Amino acid sequence: DQQVKQNSPSLSVQEGRISILNCDYTNSMFDYFLWYKKYPAEGPTFLISISSIKDKNEDGRFTVFLNKSAKHLSLHIVPSQPGDSAVYFCAAGGSGSARQLTFGSGTQLTVLP
Amino acid sequence: GAGVSQSPRYKVAKRGQDVALRCDPISGHVSLFWYQQALGQGPEFLTYFQNEAQLDKSGLPSDRFFAERPEGSVSTLKIQRTQQEDSAVYLCASSITQANYGYTFGSGTRLTVV
């Protein structure tokens, strides 16, 4: 049973436009959510996070939105750049746990020049 | 070091062989994690250390998997009698405190069991 789902395996956008990556979760005990970015042959790199007490967090071109009632979060990248082309993983963690994260299966983002 | 270092980068093992995968976390990082990533999937939690104590090993798929971190720094993940289903990328991650979720991953060890 996948507790964190990324239903779009791939996404292509034009350079300069907005990229929106989506993630759904089922476990209501999750209270911290993160996005990681992964280039080929490298480990995932932490990008941005959000606590369940917030509904939005911004860091430069990256914004994460959390809709707790819908158990849905999204990552917006504006403007998209070719260097943003990578696999993006959504991850979730629960308070009181051993800080383990549950990951989605990833979305391959391709930003076309 | 500057990042989390894992060795070897690639390992090919014959079915039934034992393997040992090494992780050098960032110096001073208290927490260390092992994850397994199958092809086309996200990383899946295996085990967690706080310093030398293994606080959670609930993700280890069988008793053939064993991890240790005897001095609270370098960690080794050992897989005994490897099976084809063990083929995956094994990722190590560390974080400076117990409370920090945004941990730093290494580049992983790709294990192929033939």
Backbone of each chain as ProteinMPNN parsed JSONL, in Angstrom:
{"seq_chain_A": "DQQVKQNSPSLSVQEGRISILNCDYTNSMFDYFLWYKKYPAEGPTFLISISSIKDKNEDGRFTVFLNKSAKHLSLHIVPSQPGDSAVYFCAAGGSGSARQLTFGSGTQLTVLP", "coords_chain_A": {"N_chain_A": [[0.85, -1.196, 0.0], [0.798, 2.042, -1.09], [1.758, 4.805, 0.625], [2.497, 7.328, -0.033], [2.006, 9.017, -2.939], [2.943, 9.68, -6.269], [1.484, 10.476, -9.024], [2.104, 11.178, -11.593], [4.433, 10.104, -13.754], [6.083, 11.539, -15.405], [6.863, 14.856, -16.638], [6.757, 17.555, -18.838], [7.897, 20.819, -19.527], [8.049, 24.148, -20.876], [10.928, 26.207, -20.918], [11.037, 28.887, -18.612], [8.332, 28.815, -18.074], [5.769, 27.762, -15.696], [6.324, 24.994, -13.555], [4.492, 22.367, -12.202], [4.378, 20.047, -9.768], [2.861, 17.205, -8.421], [1.585, 15.539, -5.456], [0.196, 12.995, -3.474], [-1.017, 11.814, -0.323], [-1.762, 9.244, 2.09], [-1.639, 8.682, 4.789], [-2.683, 10.016, 7.731], [-1.11, 10.612, 9.861], [1.221, 11.705, 9.058], [3.238, 14.576, 9.355], [5.087, 16.221, 8.322], [6.559, 17.349, 5.396], [8.452, 16.893, 2.43], [10.374, 17.86, -0.432], [12.564, 16.32, -2.679], [15.249, 16.454, -4.978], [16.642, 14.767, -7.74], [19.466, 14.014, -9.598], [20.761, 12.012, -12.321], [22.731, 9.227, -11.282], [23.379, 10.375, -8.886], [22.793, 11.004, -5.367], [19.565, 11.732, -3.819], [18.753, 15.201, -3.382], [17.982, 17.489, -0.879], [15.338, 19.782, -1.205], [13.072, 21.516, -0.504], [10.837, 22.055, 2.251], [7.848, 21.478, 4.258], [5.911, 22.067, 7.105], [3.118, 20.545, 8.766], [1.629, 22.48, 9.997], [1.559, 24.627, 8.425], [0.459, 26.066, 5.266], [1.799, 26.825, 3.086], [5.05, 27.25, 1.737], [7.848, 29.096, 0.8], [10.768, 29.317, -1.238], [12.808, 31.081, -2.901], [12.634, 30.338, -6.27], [11.034, 28.207, -5.797], [8.071, 26.847, -4.479], [6.135, 25.274, -2.049], [2.998, 23.851, -1.591], [0.513, 22.914, 0.73], [-2.317, 20.973, 1.212], [-4.134, 19.942, 3.628], [-6.651, 18.842, 4.142], [-7.288, 17.629, 1.776], [-5.219, 15.916, 1.62], [-2.936, 16.454, 0.061], [-0.11, 17.651, -1.681], [1.861, 20.086, -3.429], [4.473, 21.076, -5.642], [5.699, 24.046, -6.869], [7.499, 25.473, -9.472], [8.893, 28.356, -10.503], [10.436, 30.835, -12.454], [10.691, 28.009, -14.648], [13.759, 26.313, -15.333], [16.258, 24.979, -17.579], [18.183, 23.574, -16.069], [16.693, 22.599, -14.018], [15.749, 20.195, -14.747], [15.215, 16.983, -13.752], [14.668, 14.166, -11.517], [11.987, 14.388, -9.317], [11.227, 13.831, -5.999], [8.639, 13.362, -3.733], [8.288, 13.373, -0.215], [7.393, 12.139, 3.036], [7.056, 12.531, 6.576], [6.473, 11.464, 10.022], [5.665, 12.841, 13.199], [7.436, 11.93, 16.138], [8.3, 9.575, 15.124], [11.134, 7.582, 13.998], [12.339, 9.486, 12.472], [12.247, 8.536, 9.936], [11.605, 8.633, 6.456], [8.905, 8.467, 4.138], [8.762, 7.845, 0.799], [7.521, 9.028, -2.385], [7.161, 7.692, -5.757], [8.4, 9.276, -7.581], [8.76, 11.95, -10.023], [9.695, 12.593, -13.267], [10.984, 15.516, -14.355], [11.226, 17.479, -17.203], [12.669, 20.245, -18.574], [12.266, 22.178, -21.262], [14.372, 23.879, -23.523]], "CA_chain_A": [[0.0, 0.0, 0.0], [1.637, 3.225, -1.196], [1.255, 5.877, 1.465], [2.817, 8.579, -0.713], [1.85, 8.708, -4.364], [3.149, 10.671, -7.296], [0.78, 9.786, -10.102], [2.653, 11.532, -12.903], [5.827, 9.684, -13.85], [6.894, 12.503, -16.139], [6.274, 16.159, -16.925], [7.608, 18.412, -19.673], [7.455, 22.209, -19.587], [8.94, 25.054, -21.575], [11.739, 27.104, -20.096], [10.381, 30.142, -18.278], [6.962, 28.586, -17.618], [5.638, 27.166, -14.373], [6.246, 23.539, -13.395], [3.703, 21.981, -11.03], [4.496, 18.621, -9.478], [1.837, 16.865, -7.44], [1.838, 14.411, -4.565], [-0.91, 12.689, -2.573], [-0.65, 10.888, 0.74], [-2.933, 8.627, 2.717], [-1.458, 8.539, 6.226], [-2.955, 11.292, 8.399], [-0.102, 10.836, 10.901], [2.333, 12.485, 8.503], [3.116, 15.982, 9.712], [6.192, 16.979, 7.738], [6.625, 16.944, 3.99], [9.659, 17.409, 1.799], [10.671, 17.546, -1.828], [13.945, 16.071, -3.012], [15.563, 16.496, -6.404], [17.683, 13.78, -7.99], [20.087, 13.902, -10.907], [21.267, 10.654, -12.553], [23.975, 8.771, -10.639], [23.612, 11.088, -7.64], [21.752, 10.801, -4.382], [18.577, 12.81, -3.749], [19.165, 16.433, -2.71], [16.858, 18.178, -0.25], [14.971, 21.002, -1.919], [12.204, 22.387, 0.281], [9.97, 21.276, 3.135], [6.736, 22.19, 4.867], [5.298, 21.445, 8.262], [1.657, 20.46, 8.619], [0.953, 23.648, 10.571], [1.543, 25.67, 7.391], [-0.105, 25.632, 3.99], [2.655, 27.295, 1.993], [6.419, 27.622, 2.067], [8.524, 29.587, -0.4], [12.212, 29.486, -1.207], [13.227, 31.492, -4.235], [11.731, 29.939, -7.354], [10.313, 27.008, -5.373], [7.017, 27.004, -3.48], [5.384, 24.057, -1.771], [1.654, 24.07, -1.056], [-0.039, 21.745, 1.413], [-3.761, 20.959, 1.453], [-4.268, 18.807, 4.536], [-7.969, 18.197, 4.026], [-7.246, 16.782, 0.587], [-4.006, 15.121, 1.721], [-2.289, 16.734, -1.224], [0.844, 18.749, -1.738], [2.376, 20.351, -4.756], [5.686, 21.886, -5.753], [5.667, 24.948, -8.002], [8.803, 26.025, -9.84], [8.655, 29.489, -11.394], [10.278, 30.211, -13.763], [11.441, 26.764, -14.828], [15.022, 26.453, -16.06], [16.732, 23.661, -18.035], [18.894, 22.911, -14.977], [15.724, 21.983, -13.103], [15.423, 18.858, -15.26], [15.661, 15.992, -12.77], [13.548, 13.443, -10.904], [11.567, 15.016, -8.072], [10.558, 12.917, -5.075], [7.898, 13.843, -2.593], [8.52, 12.51, 0.935], [6.621, 12.52, 4.213], [7.481, 11.96, 7.848], [5.543, 11.657, 11.114], [6.289, 13.213, 14.468], [7.593, 10.818, 17.065], [8.918, 8.409, 14.484], [12.583, 7.65, 14.018], [12.749, 10.401, 11.405], [12.279, 7.903, 8.631], [10.754, 9.259, 5.46], [8.229, 7.639, 3.15], [8.916, 8.534, -0.473], [6.777, 8.664, -3.577], [7.951, 7.014, -6.778], [9.141, 10.269, -8.346], [8.299, 12.517, -11.297], [10.793, 13.102, -14.096], [10.702, 16.818, -14.943], [12.098, 17.912, -18.297], [12.432, 21.638, -18.948], [12.728, 22.304, -22.648], [14.882, 25.242, -23.796]], "C_chain_A": [[0.887, 1.247, 0.0], [1.052, 4.349, -0.372], [1.527, 7.244, 0.871], [2.819, 8.28, -2.212], [2.151, 9.913, -5.234], [2.637, 10.035, -8.585], [1.299, 10.115, -11.487], [4.107, 11.113, -12.968], [6.707, 10.699, -14.559], [6.099, 13.771, -16.427], [7.259, 16.948, -17.771], [7.038, 19.816, -19.695], [8.485, 23.02, -20.355], [9.712, 25.898, -20.57], [10.99, 28.421, -19.863], [8.946, 29.981, -17.796], [6.957, 27.961, -16.236], [5.617, 25.647, -14.467], [5.46, 23.261, -12.115], [3.785, 20.469, -10.875], [3.577, 18.297, -8.301], [2.163, 15.605, -6.654], [0.619, 14.236, -3.666], [-0.436, 11.709, -1.502], [-1.902, 10.371, 1.423], [-2.844, 8.6, 4.242], [-1.637, 9.887, 6.926], [-1.978, 11.575, 9.54], [1.117, 11.598, 10.368], [2.159, 13.946, 8.893], [4.266, 16.827, 9.172], [6.414, 16.437, 6.341], [7.816, 17.621, 3.322], [9.643, 17.073, 0.31], [12.174, 17.394, -1.98], [14.072, 16.062, -4.529], [16.706, 15.522, -6.641], [18.149, 13.824, -9.43], [20.589, 12.469, -11.076], [22.598, 10.409, -11.853], [24.337, 9.589, -9.396], [22.525, 10.724, -6.645], [20.748, 11.937, -4.409], [19.129, 13.997, -2.957], [17.934, 17.123, -2.16], [16.602, 19.516, -0.936], [14.193, 21.967, -1.028], [11.296, 21.503, 1.127], [8.829, 22.141, 3.649], [6.202, 21.37, 6.032], [3.785, 21.465, 8.098], [0.919, 21.658, 9.234], [0.901, 24.811, 9.567], [0.827, 25.149, 6.146], [0.74, 26.079, 2.797], [4.044, 27.585, 2.535], [7.144, 27.962, 0.774], [10.025, 29.653, -0.193], [12.666, 29.801, -2.627], [12.205, 31.104, -5.286], [10.823, 28.772, -6.967], [9.303, 27.327, -4.281], [6.327, 25.662, -3.295], [4.063, 24.455, -1.111], [1.155, 22.774, -0.431], [-1.53, 21.941, 1.651], [-4.054, 19.731, 2.31], [-5.599, 18.093, 4.394], [-8.002, 17.259, 2.828], [-6.078, 15.811, 0.626], [-3.201, 15.231, 0.418], [-1.263, 17.837, -1.045], [1.374, 18.895, -3.152], [3.623, 21.218, -4.65], [5.564, 22.721, -7.019], [7.073, 25.496, -8.235], [8.549, 27.116, -10.883], [9.83, 30.47, -11.327], [11.115, 28.937, -13.861], [12.68, 27.022, -15.68], [15.493, 25.065, -16.51], [17.468, 22.879, -16.949], [17.98, 22.288, -13.949], [15.346, 20.578, -13.559], [16.06, 17.807, -14.367], [14.442, 15.166, -12.366], [13.253, 14.099, -9.563], [10.78, 14.006, -7.241], [9.856, 13.715, -3.988], [8.147, 12.869, -1.441], [7.734, 13.04, 2.132], [7.163, 11.82, 5.44], [6.457, 12.265, 8.929], [6.251, 11.993, 12.395], [6.36, 11.999, 15.367], [8.201, 9.589, 16.431], [10.43, 8.573, 14.526], [13.116, 8.509, 12.892], [12.891, 9.693, 10.063], [11.301, 8.625, 7.715], [10.144, 8.195, 4.565], [8.209, 8.428, 1.851], [7.873, 8.092, -1.482], [7.719, 8.071, -4.609], [8.656, 7.98, -7.727], [8.445, 10.716, -9.619], [9.511, 13.058, -12.032], [10.347, 14.412, -14.745], [11.724, 17.109, -16.027], [11.71, 19.332, -18.672], [13.083, 21.86, -20.307], [13.179, 23.729, -22.927], [14.094, 25.912, -24.924]], "O_chain_A": [[1.63, 1.491, 0.95], [-0.057, 4.803, -0.654], [0.864, 8.219, 1.226], [3.543, 7.403, -2.685], [1.68, 11.021, -4.975], [3.287, 9.161, -9.16], [0.98, 9.422, -12.454], [4.944, 11.714, -12.295], [7.92, 10.732, -14.354], [4.868, 13.775, -16.458], [8.449, 17.005, -17.463], [5.831, 19.995, -19.863], [9.645, 22.626, -20.468], [9.199, 26.25, -19.507], [10.395, 28.989, -20.778], [8.392, 30.892, -17.18], [8.011, 27.667, -15.672], [4.972, 25.08, -15.349], [5.734, 23.851, -11.07], [3.327, 19.713, -11.731], [3.529, 19.031, -7.314], [2.902, 14.733, -7.11], [0.072, 15.214, -3.157], [0.439, 10.879, -1.749], [-2.967, 10.983, 1.345], [-3.87, 8.506, 4.916], [-0.831, 10.798, 6.734], [-2.01, 12.658, 10.125], [1.942, 12.078, 11.145], [1.064, 14.496, 8.778], [4.404, 18.0, 9.52], [6.452, 15.226, 6.127], [8.14, 18.772, 3.614], [8.984, 16.131, -0.131], [12.955, 18.209, -1.487], [13.14, 15.714, -5.254], [17.637, 15.45, -5.84], [17.357, 13.691, -10.363], [20.821, 11.778, -10.083], [23.475, 11.273, -11.835], [25.464, 9.512, -8.907], [21.473, 10.206, -7.017], [21.035, 12.999, -4.962], [19.873, 13.824, -1.991], [16.955, 17.325, -2.877], [17.529, 20.279, -1.209], [14.614, 23.106, -0.825], [11.018, 20.357, 0.773], [8.836, 23.363, 3.5], [6.064, 20.15, 5.95], [3.24, 22.302, 7.378], [-0.28, 21.827, 9.014], [0.28, 25.841, 9.828], [0.618, 23.946, 5.993], [0.436, 25.755, 1.649], [4.199, 28.098, 3.643], [7.071, 27.228, -0.212], [10.499, 30.001, 0.888], [12.879, 28.904, -3.443], [11.041, 31.496, -5.203], [9.938, 28.394, -7.736], [9.623, 27.984, -3.29], [5.978, 24.995, -4.268], [4.026, 25.281, -0.199], [1.345, 21.687, -0.977], [-1.952, 22.947, 2.219], [-4.204, 18.623, 1.795], [-5.666, 16.87, 4.513], [-8.663, 16.22, 2.861], [-5.96, 14.961, -0.256], [-2.85, 14.236, -0.215], [-1.505, 18.826, -0.353], [1.341, 17.962, -3.954], [3.797, 21.983, -3.701], [5.354, 22.186, -8.108], [7.746, 25.928, -7.299], [8.065, 26.85, -11.984], [10.19, 30.901, -10.232], [12.15, 28.825, -13.204], [12.662, 27.828, -16.611], [15.15, 24.07, -15.871], [17.386, 21.651, -16.911], [18.434, 21.526, -13.095], [14.684, 19.849, -12.821], [17.282, 17.742, -14.238], [13.326, 15.431, -12.812], [14.161, 14.337, -8.768], [9.808, 13.412, -7.707], [10.43, 14.635, -3.405], [8.212, 11.661, -1.664], [7.448, 14.234, 2.225], [7.655, 10.694, 5.377], [5.664, 13.197, 8.795], [7.338, 11.477, 12.655], [5.47, 11.149, 15.365], [8.581, 8.654, 17.135], [10.944, 9.574, 15.026], [14.226, 8.285, 12.408], [13.57, 10.185, 9.162], [10.29, 9.162, 8.168], [10.761, 7.171, 4.269], [7.7, 9.548, 1.806], [7.4, 6.956, -1.456], [8.922, 7.959, -4.376], [9.427, 7.551, -8.585], [7.657, 9.982, -10.214], [10.262, 13.875, -11.499], [9.444, 14.421, -15.582], [12.931, 17.003, -15.807], [10.566, 19.595, -19.043], [14.298, 21.739, -20.462], [12.467, 24.682, -22.611], [14.382, 27.053, -25.285]]}, "seq_chain_B": "GAGVSQSPRYKVAKRGQDVALRCDPISGHVSLFWYQQALGQGPEFLTYFQNEAQLDKSGLPSDRFFAERPEGSVSTLKIQRTQQEDSAVYLCASSITQANYGYTFGSGTRLTVV", "coords_chain_B": {"N_chain_B": [[34.24, 14.688, 5.894], [33.136, 16.575, 2.974], [30.712, 15.68, 2.06], [28.323, 12.948, 2.119], [29.797, 9.883, 1.843], [29.879, 6.975, -0.117], [30.786, 3.568, -0.56], [31.39, 0.431, -2.255], [30.843, 2.19, -5.426], [29.586, 0.688, -7.341], [28.524, -2.697, -7.341], [28.785, -6.01, -8.188], [27.384, -9.037, -7.51], [27.45, -12.546, -7.093], [24.651, -14.702, -6.886], [23.908, -15.695, -3.617], [26.264, -14.904, -2.529], [27.969, -12.993, 0.027], [27.754, -9.508, 0.817], [29.206, -6.278, 1.574], [28.47, -3.022, 2.306], [29.614, 0.295, 2.45], [29.365, 3.283, 4.389], [30.291, 6.598, 4.796], [29.447, 9.079, 6.818], [28.657, 12.639, 6.978], [30.983, 14.438, 8.866], [30.435, 14.562, 12.318], [27.714, 14.343, 12.16], [24.831, 13.167, 13.691], [22.691, 11.466, 13.187], [22.025, 8.627, 11.126], [21.009, 7.019, 8.199], [19.804, 4.232, 6.289], [18.639, 3.512, 3.077], [16.779, 1.752, 0.583], [16.601, 1.648, -2.89], [14.694, 0.605, -5.417], [14.598, -0.032, -8.962], [13.037, 2.563, -10.716], [11.493, 3.313, -8.589], [10.779, 5.086, -5.487], [13.082, 5.853, -2.766], [13.233, 3.461, -0.101], [12.846, 3.075, 3.352], [15.272, 1.514, 5.409], [16.876, 1.269, 7.844], [17.857, 2.975, 10.915], [20.206, 4.929, 12.676], [21.181, 6.472, 15.684], [23.877, 8.115, 16.617], [25.85, 5.495, 17.777], [23.82, 3.786, 18.272], [21.373, 1.6, 17.112], [18.332, 2.52, 16.367], [16.044, 1.961, 14.987], [15.103, -0.664, 13.048], [13.167, -1.527, 11.45], [12.643, -1.551, 8.724], [14.309, -3.35, 7.462], [14.445, -5.952, 5.157], [14.749, -8.703, 5.583], [16.242, -11.247, 7.715], [18.657, -11.531, 6.568], [19.79, -9.149, 6.179], [21.879, -6.804, 7.682], [22.976, -4.164, 9.745], [25.459, -1.91, 10.968], [27.056, 0.442, 13.19], [29.483, 0.948, 14.723], [31.162, 2.862, 16.073], [29.808, 5.152, 15.991], [30.213, 6.638, 13.724], [31.288, 5.813, 10.807], [29.328, 3.548, 8.871], [28.201, 0.229, 8.145], [26.437, -1.719, 5.866], [25.393, -4.93, 5.656], [24.732, -7.668, 3.589], [23.703, -10.881, 3.558], [24.065, -13.953, 1.791], [23.096, -13.171, -0.849], [20.257, -12.39, -2.902], [18.464, -12.299, -6.042], [16.43, -10.41, -5.87], [17.497, -8.551, -4.205], [18.839, -6.744, -5.686], [19.433, -3.403, -6.254], [19.67, 0.162, -5.651], [21.509, 1.222, -2.933], [21.131, 3.57, -0.558], [22.703, 5.858, 1.582], [22.204, 8.156, 4.228], [22.721, 11.156, 6.15], [22.173, 13.223, 9.053], [22.511, 16.246, 10.933], [21.29, 16.535, 13.378], [18.932, 14.819, 15.495], [16.444, 15.813, 15.032], [16.232, 16.736, 12.485], [14.815, 16.552, 9.363], [15.622, 17.055, 6.768], [17.759, 15.478, 5.461], [21.134, 14.647, 4.265], [21.96, 12.904, 1.434], [24.087, 10.233, 0.273], [25.698, 9.213, -2.822], [25.061, 6.644, -3.326], [25.184, 3.004, -3.551], [25.17, 0.855, -6.2], [23.83, -2.217, -6.369], [24.05, -5.246, -8.007], [22.733, -8.359, -8.382], [23.615, -11.403, -9.689]], "CA_chain_B": [[34.298, 15.152, 4.528], [32.145, 17.565, 2.589], [29.422, 15.05, 1.819], [28.201, 11.549, 2.519], [30.55, 9.076, 0.89], [29.513, 5.557, -0.095], [31.638, 2.709, -1.39], [31.77, 0.86, -3.606], [29.756, 2.789, -6.197], [28.924, -0.418, -8.035], [28.91, -4.008, -6.849], [28.116, -7.141, -8.809], [27.554, -10.205, -6.651], [26.774, -13.77, -7.515], [23.61, -15.107, -5.939], [24.44, -16.49, -2.518], [27.467, -14.244, -2.002], [27.776, -11.938, 1.019], [28.324, -8.215, 0.428], [29.269, -5.244, 2.61], [28.411, -1.681, 1.724], [30.145, 1.211, 3.442], [28.89, 4.668, 4.369], [30.994, 7.596, 5.616], [28.557, 10.236, 6.891], [29.288, 13.932, 7.217], [31.577, 14.446, 10.196], [29.632, 15.208, 13.349], [26.275, 14.056, 12.012], [24.386, 12.223, 14.706], [21.749, 10.487, 12.637], [22.42, 7.963, 9.883], [19.909, 6.213, 7.654], [19.978, 3.447, 5.073], [17.455, 3.35, 2.256], [16.922, 0.896, -0.594], [15.82, 2.192, -3.997], [14.562, -0.275, -6.568], [14.5, 0.687, -10.233], [11.762, 3.205, -10.993], [10.762, 3.557, -7.345], [11.418, 5.981, -4.538], [13.824, 5.177, -1.698], [12.459, 2.857, 0.994], [13.594, 3.058, 4.606], [15.764, 0.236, 5.931], [17.267, 1.317, 9.238], [18.244, 4.29, 11.409], [21.116, 4.991, 13.818], [21.511, 7.723, 16.36], [25.234, 7.759, 17.049], [26.115, 4.075, 17.524], [22.633, 3.004, 18.609], [20.425, 1.331, 16.03], [17.052, 2.777, 17.017], [14.924, 1.45, 14.195], [15.516, -1.536, 11.938], [11.901, -2.101, 10.994], [12.588, -1.642, 7.273], [15.176, -4.407, 6.919], [13.489, -6.899, 4.566], [14.89, -10.071, 6.107], [17.379, -11.371, 8.633], [19.914, -11.546, 5.816], [20.28, -7.774, 6.172], [22.403, -6.411, 8.991], [23.691, -2.89, 9.682], [26.139, -1.54, 12.202], [27.738, 1.736, 13.229], [30.057, 0.676, 16.053], [31.776, 4.0, 16.765], [28.976, 6.333, 15.793], [30.535, 7.398, 12.506], [31.129, 4.951, 9.629], [28.34, 2.474, 8.992], [28.269, -0.821, 7.144], [25.247, -2.525, 5.62], [25.82, -6.242, 5.178], [23.684, -8.532, 3.074], [24.199, -12.248, 3.469], [23.398, -14.883, 0.845], [22.331, -12.253, -1.7], [19.266, -12.906, -3.829], [18.259, -11.365, -7.152], [15.539, -9.317, -5.457], [18.275, -7.554, -3.458], [19.401, -5.794, -6.648], [18.862, -2.074, -6.008], [20.639, 1.153, -5.185], [21.447, 1.382, -1.489], [21.459, 4.959, -0.242], [22.97, 6.232, 2.967], [21.971, 9.573, 4.471], [23.006, 11.558, 7.521], [21.722, 14.554, 9.439], [23.305, 16.737, 12.057], [20.567, 16.306, 14.617], [17.835, 13.862, 15.432], [15.195, 16.465, 14.647], [16.309, 17.266, 11.131], [14.359, 15.658, 8.306], [16.248, 17.34, 5.473], [19.098, 14.928, 5.538], [22.015, 14.635, 3.097], [22.178, 11.566, 0.904], [25.222, 9.895, -0.555], [25.365, 8.874, -4.21], [24.526, 5.293, -3.355], [25.871, 1.839, -4.105], [24.272, 0.049, -7.039], [24.107, -3.653, -6.219], [23.427, -6.134, -8.982], [22.939, -9.767, -8.029], [23.452, -12.202, -10.918]], "C_chain_B": [[33.15, 16.109, 4.223], [30.766, 16.956, 2.426], [29.42, 13.65, 2.383], [28.865, 10.697, 1.434], [30.168, 7.612, 1.017], [30.451, 4.771, -1.011], [31.227, 1.248, -1.208], [30.607, 1.556, -4.308], [28.92, 1.718, -6.889], [29.446, -1.735, -7.467], [28.095, -5.05, -7.591], [28.416, -8.361, -7.948], [26.849, -11.393, -7.267], [25.754, -14.14, -6.45], [24.208, -16.025, -4.874], [25.674, -15.886, -1.864], [27.072, -13.22, -0.93], [28.408, -10.647, 0.514], [28.309, -7.264, 1.628], [29.364, -3.89, 1.938], [28.771, -0.678, 2.81], [29.574, 2.608, 3.265], [29.732, 5.505, 5.322], [30.101, 8.837, 5.691], [29.363, 11.525, 7.026], [29.772, 13.957, 8.668], [30.687, 15.198, 11.188], [28.14, 14.962, 13.236], [25.873, 12.911, 12.931], [23.567, 11.089, 14.099], [22.247, 9.924, 11.319], [21.324, 6.997, 9.47], [20.409, 5.388, 6.475], [18.622, 3.308, 4.395], [17.794, 2.431, 1.081], [16.045, 1.472, -1.698], [15.842, 1.218, -5.16], [14.358, 0.568, -7.816], [13.105, 1.27, -10.435], [10.922, 3.519, -9.761], [11.472, 4.617, -6.508], [12.197, 5.195, -3.497], [12.884, 4.618, -0.632], [13.371, 2.691, 2.208], [14.007, 1.641, 4.986], [16.009, 0.318, 7.428], [17.825, 2.681, 9.602], [19.146, 4.144, 12.633], [21.127, 6.403, 14.385], [22.812, 7.454, 17.089], [25.446, 6.258, 16.786], [24.897, 3.191, 17.765], [21.722, 2.844, 17.401], [19.02, 1.408, 16.617], [15.865, 2.214, 16.262], [15.491, 0.597, 13.066], [14.289, -2.192, 11.308], [11.821, -2.28, 9.485], [13.467, -2.72, 6.668], [14.304, -5.547, 6.428], [13.609, -8.33, 5.073], [16.082, -10.113, 7.049], [18.692, -11.56, 7.898], [20.57, -10.163, 5.795], [20.69, -7.39, 7.595], [23.168, -5.109, 8.831], [24.335, -2.595, 11.019], [26.813, -0.185, 12.043], [28.479, 1.802, 14.577], [30.637, 1.878, 16.791], [31.013, 5.286, 16.517], [29.362, 7.186, 14.604], [30.273, 6.509, 11.288], [30.111, 3.854, 9.906], [28.539, 1.47, 7.856], [26.928, -1.541, 7.066], [25.718, -3.839, 5.002], [24.603, -7.03, 4.72], [24.287, -9.918, 2.891], [23.399, -13.03, 2.44], [22.495, -14.088, -0.103], [21.416, -13.006, -2.659], [19.054, -11.872, -4.933], [17.393, -10.18, -6.746], [16.257, -8.27, -4.602], [18.894, -6.513, -4.388], [18.676, -4.46, -6.52], [20.015, -1.107, -5.781], [20.431, 1.316, -3.691], [22.0, 2.763, -1.153], [21.679, 5.126, 1.247], [22.721, 7.736, 3.094], [22.338, 9.904, 5.914], [22.424, 12.936, 7.778], [22.384, 14.941, 10.744], [22.619, 16.516, 13.391], [19.479, 15.283, 14.396], [16.591, 14.495, 14.828], [15.137, 16.861, 13.185], [15.883, 16.235, 10.084], [15.119, 15.853, 7.002], [17.647, 16.797, 5.396], [19.82, 14.889, 4.198], [22.268, 13.195, 2.68], [23.546, 11.443, 0.242], [24.755, 9.52, -1.955], [24.894, 7.431, -4.365], [25.501, 4.243, -3.863], [24.854, 1.062, -4.923], [24.706, -1.407, -6.946], [23.334, -4.43, -7.272], [23.765, -7.567, -8.603], [22.626, -10.624, -9.258], [23.415, -13.692, -10.614]], "O_chain_B": [[32.317, 16.411, 5.077], [29.759, 17.634, 2.629], [30.371, 13.216, 3.034], [28.523, 10.794, 0.256], [30.133, 7.066, 2.12], [30.85, 5.237, -2.078], [30.768, 0.863, -0.133], [29.482, 1.508, -3.811], [27.701, 1.838, -7.002], [30.628, -1.877, -7.157], [26.866, -4.986, -7.622], [29.579, -8.674, -7.691], [25.79, -11.262, -7.882], [25.972, -13.917, -5.259], [24.91, -16.989, -5.179], [26.08, -16.303, -0.78], [25.98, -12.654, -0.975], [29.455, -10.669, -0.132], [27.52, -7.419, 2.56], [30.238, -3.652, 1.105], [28.301, -0.778, 3.943], [29.329, 3.059, 2.146], [29.873, 5.174, 6.5], [30.01, 9.579, 4.712], [30.586, 11.502, 7.168], [29.054, 13.545, 9.58], [30.249, 16.319, 10.928], [27.381, 15.337, 14.13], [26.488, 11.845, 12.943], [23.729, 9.92, 14.45], [22.818, 10.641, 10.498], [20.785, 6.256, 10.291], [21.321, 5.797, 5.757], [17.607, 3.028, 5.033], [18.944, 2.348, 0.648], [14.869, 1.757, -1.469], [16.871, 1.025, -5.807], [13.99, 1.74, -7.733], [12.108, 0.555, -10.336], [9.772, 3.943, -9.879], [12.61, 4.993, -6.786], [11.994, 3.989, -3.358], [11.867, 5.229, -0.305], [14.507, 2.23, 2.099], [13.218, 0.7, 4.902], [15.436, -0.45, 8.2], [18.219, 3.455, 8.729], [18.878, 3.331, 13.518], [21.089, 7.389, 13.65], [22.861, 6.678, 18.044], [25.233, 5.804, 15.662], [24.933, 1.99, 17.496], [21.349, 3.821, 16.751], [18.568, 0.478, 17.284], [14.797, 2.012, 16.839], [16.261, 1.078, 12.234], [14.371, -3.268, 10.717], [11.016, -3.078, 9.005], [13.377, -2.981, 5.468], [13.497, -6.07, 7.196], [12.645, -9.092, 4.993], [16.833, -9.145, 7.168], [19.735, -11.731, 8.529], [21.741, -10.02, 5.444], [19.962, -7.616, 8.561], [23.934, -4.959, 7.879], [23.823, -2.98, 12.07], [27.098, 0.271, 10.936], [28.143, 2.606, 15.447], [30.607, 1.911, 18.021], [31.507, 6.378, 16.799], [28.906, 8.322, 14.474], [29.148, 6.461, 10.793], [30.037, 3.308, 11.007], [28.984, 1.82, 6.763], [26.359, -1.923, 8.088], [26.362, -3.849, 3.953], [23.572, -7.05, 5.392], [25.26, -10.095, 2.158], [22.206, -12.792, 2.248], [21.285, -14.308, -0.152], [21.74, -14.087, -3.152], [19.422, -10.707, -4.777], [17.6, -9.066, -7.227], [15.69, -7.218, -4.306], [19.421, -5.504, -3.919], [17.455, -4.393, -6.659], [21.179, -1.504, -5.725], [19.307, 1.524, -3.234], [23.159, 3.078, -1.421], [20.928, 4.595, 2.065], [22.999, 8.496, 2.166], [22.276, 9.043, 6.792], [22.209, 13.718, 6.852], [22.765, 14.092, 11.55], [23.279, 16.331, 14.414], [19.148, 14.928, 13.265], [15.782, 13.817, 14.193], [14.087, 17.28, 12.7], [16.509, 15.185, 9.939], [15.248, 14.916, 6.214], [18.613, 17.552, 5.28], [19.215, 15.071, 3.142], [22.731, 12.376, 3.473], [24.09, 12.416, -0.28], [23.556, 9.51, -2.236], [24.386, 7.048, -5.419], [26.5, 4.552, -4.512], [23.808, 0.659, -4.413], [25.795, -1.78, -7.383], [22.119, -4.285, -7.406], [24.935, -7.94, -8.515], [21.521, -10.577, -9.797], [23.284, -14.506, -11.528]]}, "name": "protein", "num_of_chains": 2, "seq": "DQQVKQNSPSLSVQEGRISILNCDYTNSMFDYFLWYKKYPAEGPTFLISISSIKDKNEDGRFTVFLNKSAKHLSLHIVPSQPGDSAVYFCAAGGSGSARQLTFGSGTQLTVLPGAGVSQSPRYKVAKRGQDVALRCDPISGHVSLFWYQQALGQGPEFLTYFQNEAQLDKSGLPSDRFFAERPEGSVSTLKIQRTQQEDSAVYLCASSITQANYGYTFGSGTRLTVV"}
